[in-house]
Amino acid sequence: MPQGVSEWDWTSMSENNFAELCVFHVPDKPLEHQDPSNRAATSLPLNLTIRSSQEVPKVASFAFICFFLLSHFLITHHFF
């Protein structure tokens, strides 16, 4: 283990602490496993769900928003 890095056991962490410290990449379900009439819900992996909420969690990320911000930056700085 590198010097200055403390050793810890992730298996002994609470689920909430683990979720706060980890970044998860879970790909969408393949197109053939999606319902065309409700693709928003059926494209999600089994461990994700859609729930109604009045707020967006701090840890949520949205690829479209990242793309929009990057595109805006590139356009305003004349990269296109």
C-alpha positions as CSV (number, residue, x, y, z in Angstrom):
1,M,0.0,0.0,0.0
2,P,1.4,3.5,-0.9
3,Q,2.8,5.6,2.0
4,G,0.3,8.0,3.5
5,V,-2.7,5.9,2.5
6,S,-4.6,4.3,5.4
7,E,-6.0,0.8,5.1
8,W,-9.7,0.4,5.6
9,D,-12.1,-2.4,5.0
10,W,-15.0,-1.4,2.7
11,T,-17.0,-4.5,3.7
12,S,-17.4,-3.2,7.2
13,M,-18.8,0.1,6.0
14,S,-22.5,1.0,6.4
15,E,-24.4,1.0,3.1
16,N,-25.0,4.8,3.3
17,N,-21.2,5.5,3.9
18,F,-20.3,3.2,1.0
19,A,-22.8,4.9,-1.3
20,E,-21.5,8.3,-0.4
21,L,-17.8,7.4,-1.1
22,C,-18.3,5.4,-4.3
23,V,-19.0,6.3,-7.9
24,F,-21.2,3.8,-9.6
25,H,-21.3,3.3,-13.4
26,V,-24.3,1.1,-14.3
27,P,-25.0,0.9,-18.0
28,D,-28.6,1.1,-19.3
29,K,-30.4,-2.1,-20.3
30,P,-29.9,-3.2,-23.9
31,L,-32.5,-1.8,-26.3
32,E,-34.0,-5.3,-26.9
33,H,-34.9,-5.5,-23.2
34,Q,-36.7,-2.1,-23.1
35,D,-40.4,-1.4,-23.5
36,P,-40.8,1.2,-26.4
37,S,-43.8,2.7,-24.8
38,N,-42.0,3.5,-21.5
39,R,-38.3,3.6,-22.4
40,A,-37.5,6.1,-19.5
41,A,-38.3,3.5,-16.9
42,T,-37.4,0.3,-18.7
43,S,-34.0,1.4,-19.9
44,L,-32.8,1.7,-16.2
45,P,-30.7,-1.1,-14.7
46,L,-32.6,-3.3,-12.2
47,N,-30.9,-1.6,-9.2
48,L,-32.2,1.9,-10.2
49,T,-35.8,3.2,-10.0
50,I,-37.7,6.3,-10.9
51,R,-39.3,8.1,-7.9
52,S,-41.2,11.4,-7.8
53,S,-39.2,14.0,-5.8
54,Q,-39.2,17.8,-5.4
55,E,-35.3,17.9,-5.3
56,V,-32.4,16.5,-7.1
57,P,-29.8,14.7,-4.9
58,K,-26.4,16.3,-4.7
59,V,-24.7,13.2,-6.1
60,A,-26.9,13.0,-9.2
61,S,-25.3,13.6,-12.6
62,F,-26.8,14.0,-15.9
63,A,-24.8,13.4,-19.1
64,F,-27.0,15.8,-21.2
65,I,-26.3,18.7,-18.8
66,C,-22.6,18.0,-18.9
67,F,-22.7,17.8,-22.7
68,F,-24.7,21.1,-22.9
69,L,-22.2,22.9,-20.6
70,L,-19.2,21.6,-22.5
71,S,-20.8,22.5,-25.9
72,H,-21.6,26.0,-24.6
73,F,-17.9,26.4,-23.5
74,L,-16.6,25.2,-26.8
75,I,-18.9,27.4,-28.8
76,T,-18.2,30.5,-26.7
77,H,-14.5,30.0,-27.0
78,H,-14.7,29.4,-30.8
79,F,-13.6,25.8,-30.8
80,F,-16.4,25.0,-33.3
